[in-house]
Amino acid sequence: MEDYDFMELENRLKVYCEDSYYPFHMPGHKRNPDFSMFGCKMGCYDITEIPGFDNLANPSDILKEEQDRISAFYGCDKTFLLVNGCTGGVLSAMALVYAMYGAHTKVLMGRNCHRSVYNALCLNNLIPVYMWPEYFENSGILCGIGADEVKDFLNREPDIKALVITSPTYEGVLSDMNAIAKVCHEKGVMVIVDEAHGAHLGAEGFPMDSVRLGCDIVIHGLHKTLPALTQTAVMHVNAGIADIGLLGRIISMYQTSSPSYILMTSAVKAMDIYMNGTGFKEYYSRLKKLRSELRENLTKLSLFEPYEIYDPSKIVIMTNGYMDGAKLASMLRARKLEIEMAAPGYIICMTSVGDTNEGFSRLKMVLFDIDASIKEAGSHQRLVEMSHLRPRIEFAPCDAFAARRERVVLRAAVGRICASNICVYPPGVPMIATGEVFDSKVIDMLSYYVNSPYEVIGIDKEGCVEVVSR
Ligand SMILES: Cc1ncc(COP(=O)(O)O)c(C=O)c1O
């Protein structure tokens, strides 16, 4: 990054994008010119709500038609175009829970949700009941959540009104959303699926999406796994429990009143590619080939392939204790391959229909080279074990968020209640969430991350965290 020191943003972006870095990260268009719009002269197409272009806050013409076309494809009752990412969708869905059931409503949720869900708890005075998924052995990767587990929670806590689950996870692990929806619907519980990483699900070869599996509200990040511009997302709704009219009003409160027509066009175009299945058959067969070559030829590193329902678009490479994932990421970067995420025990390369043969082949060759260059076992497995944290919750997130707070250095925070969400980003799942108590295990883990190449949100430059005042 030193080369960029004196460059302003536009130049920095130009220099980087004109170099030969290949993106194994979002957005799913992969900067592939085959998926560009308007011959790239974007500024010329940046308009506002002029006659003939409808208004996303009150769609009645072209934008309504586009939304209706998408919902008809999924067979659901409503689709909303979103221009401020899945975050806007998550905040709106959780605000609907508040609007329908009131403050202090209990929400059952995976403790591996994205931080937008925790923020929504605070903004809407909702009370979480956390489910902690198990880990796949020796991996640091979380399993899916089972329908039986959900059923047990709903039986124990009959006042739960909504469930929020991330499926697939960043690593591509899916929960059985059909079985979970059935269990929840028997009790009238609304099922919200953060399917941010699953906009491509249901396409040829991939597992089915949660919209067609009967969940109530499903949020798709188009920019993550389809050829769409950053920030584009959609929310699909199956009528029954969710109040669609109210949800529409909430979404228009959370979205900008000036949604970009470039983003909306990109969203609609990506949906067309998905709905027509353009390129998916070929993408899936290339992906299968890449996966089998990695599976068969890596000897020290390995390809993560769980037995559960899995999204094969995620190429997760396990480092098996030979090195930290951040080290593997930097070795790939030195060979101009940019990945989506590194964790102590693995890296994630995101693929999409926008990937090229050249990209896949570069990834394969570089991984084989690195694999062959590994001579000795490392001692990085300990970090994977350390990542199994379960901090105790003491305050409701909304109460800790609203309480008087103070800064303390991380090491002095043992026993104190966290007043923010502290996440390694990506994936943005809090290691300790608002209202949870710092213990020595959490502090050790956070200290490791702070002193390594990972980006930690929630710890300031002086190494301080925010805690609830005594
Ligand atoms: C599981 C999950 N949900 C929600 C989000 C937020 O999505 P966005 O960046 O589109 O707002 C992310 C972001 O990476 C995510 O990983």
The ligand as an SDF file (V2000), in Angstrom:
LIG
                    3D

 16 16  0  0  0  0  0  0  0  0999 V2000
  -23.9920  -12.1130    6.3070 C   0  0  0  0  0  0  0  0  0  0  0  0
  -24.0110  -10.6610    5.9610 C   0  0  0  0  0  0  0  0  0  0  0  0
  -25.1210   -9.9460    6.1460 N   0  0  0  0  0  0  0  0  0  0  0  0
  -25.1930   -8.6360    5.8440 C   0  0  0  0  0  0  0  0  0  0  0  0
  -24.1140   -7.9750    5.3260 C   0  0  0  0  0  0  0  0  0  0  0  0
  -24.2270   -6.5120    4.9820 C   0  0  0  0  0  0  0  0  0  0  0  0
  -24.2780   -6.4150    3.5990 O   0  0  0  0  0  0  0  0  0  0  0  0
  -24.0300   -5.0560    2.8090 P   0  0  0  0  0  0  0  0  0  0  0  0
  -22.5620   -4.8680    2.7790 O   0  0  0  0  0  0  0  0  0  0  0  0
  -24.6150   -5.3300    1.4550 O   0  0  0  0  0  0  0  0  0  0  0  0
  -24.7450   -3.9790    3.5240 O   0  0  0  0  0  0  0  0  0  0  0  0
  -22.9060   -8.6710    5.1280 C   0  0  0  0  0  0  0  0  0  0  0  0
  -21.7260   -7.9890    4.5950 C   0  0  0  0  0  0  0  0  0  0  0  0
  -20.7270   -8.5410    4.2610 O   0  0  0  0  0  0  0  0  0  0  0  0
  -22.8510  -10.0550    5.4340 C   0  0  0  0  0  0  0  0  0  0  0  0
  -21.7320  -10.7660    5.2840 O   0  0  0  0  0  0  0  0  0  0  0  0
  1  2  1  0
  2  3  1  0
  2 15  2  0
  3  4  2  0
  4  5  1  0
  5  6  1  0
  5 12  2  0
  6  7  1  0
  7  8  1  0
  8  9  2  0
  8 10  1  0
  8 11  1  0
 12 13  1  0
 12 15  1  0
 13 14  2  0
 15 16  1  0
M  END
$$$$
